[in-house]
Amino acid sequence: MTSKVEEALGYEQARDELIEVVRRLEAGGTTLEESLALWERGEELAKVCRTWLEGARKRLDAALAEDDDEPGPGEDGGGPGR
């Protein structure tokens, strides 16, 4: 479960922080405790990003479904294409 702070993070904020966490982990030089804390934060940030992306996908799918439901020109039987 995400905290209020993580819920308030926008996608770009979470992504940018996640990039920084990964950079620090890859650079090394941190203690085991620091590495574990960074890993846990990275997991939280990845979850925030995934939630944003899933929401965006649902909105896109809904918009595309809406477009599919609307008849195109001449498809409703009474438009200018007839």
C-alpha positions as CSV (number, residue, x, y, z in Angstrom):
1,M,0.0,0.0,0.0
2,T,1.3,3.4,-0.9
3,S,1.5,6.3,1.6
4,K,-0.1,9.7,1.1
5,V,3.3,11.1,0.0
6,E,3.7,8.5,-2.7
7,E,0.1,9.0,-3.9
8,A,0.9,12.8,-4.2
9,L,3.9,12.1,-6.4
10,G,3.3,12.7,-10.1
11,Y,4.6,10.2,-12.6
12,E,7.5,12.4,-13.7
13,Q,8.6,13.0,-10.1
14,A,8.4,9.3,-9.2
15,R,10.3,8.4,-12.4
16,D,13.0,10.9,-11.9
17,E,13.5,9.8,-8.3
18,L,13.6,6.2,-9.4
19,I,16.3,7.0,-11.9
20,E,18.3,8.6,-9.2
21,V,17.8,5.6,-6.9
22,V,19.0,3.2,-9.6
23,R,22.0,5.5,-10.4
24,R,23.0,5.4,-6.8
25,L,22.6,1.7,-6.5
26,E,24.6,1.1,-9.7
27,A,27.4,3.4,-8.5
28,G,27.9,1.4,-5.4
29,G,29.8,2.7,-2.4
30,T,26.8,2.5,-0.1
31,T,26.5,0.4,3.0
32,L,24.2,-2.7,3.0
33,E,21.7,-0.8,5.1
34,E,21.7,2.2,2.7
35,S,21.4,-0.1,-0.3
36,L,18.4,-1.9,1.2
37,A,16.7,1.4,1.9
38,L,17.4,2.6,-1.6
39,W,16.1,-0.7,-3.0
40,E,12.9,-0.4,-0.9
41,R,12.4,3.2,-2.0
42,G,12.9,2.1,-5.6
43,E,10.2,-0.6,-5.3
44,E,7.8,2.0,-3.9
45,L,8.6,4.4,-6.7
46,A,8.2,1.7,-9.3
47,K,4.8,0.9,-7.9
48,V,3.8,4.6,-8.1
49,C,4.9,4.7,-11.8
50,R,3.1,1.5,-12.6
51,T,-0.1,2.9,-11.1
52,W,0.2,6.0,-13.1
53,L,0.8,4.1,-16.3
54,E,-2.0,1.7,-15.7
55,G,-4.4,4.6,-15.1
56,A,-3.2,6.2,-18.4
57,R,-3.7,3.0,-20.2
58,K,-7.3,2.7,-18.9
59,R,-8.0,6.3,-20.0
60,L,-6.5,5.7,-23.4
61,D,-8.5,2.4,-23.8
62,A,-11.7,4.2,-22.7
63,A,-11.1,7.0,-25.2
64,L,-10.4,4.6,-28.0
65,A,-13.5,2.6,-27.1
66,E,-15.5,5.8,-27.2
67,D,-14.2,6.6,-30.7
68,D,-15.1,3.1,-31.8
69,D,-18.7,3.5,-30.5
70,E,-19.2,6.7,-32.5
71,P,-20.3,6.2,-36.1
72,G,-18.0,7.6,-38.7
73,P,-19.3,9.7,-41.7
74,G,-21.9,7.8,-43.6
75,E,-22.0,4.9,-41.1
76,D,-25.2,6.0,-39.3
77,G,-27.4,5.7,-42.3
78,G,-28.4,9.3,-42.4
79,G,-25.2,11.3,-42.7
80,P,-23.6,13.1,-45.6
81,G,-22.2,9.8,-47.0
82,R,-25.6,8.5,-47.9
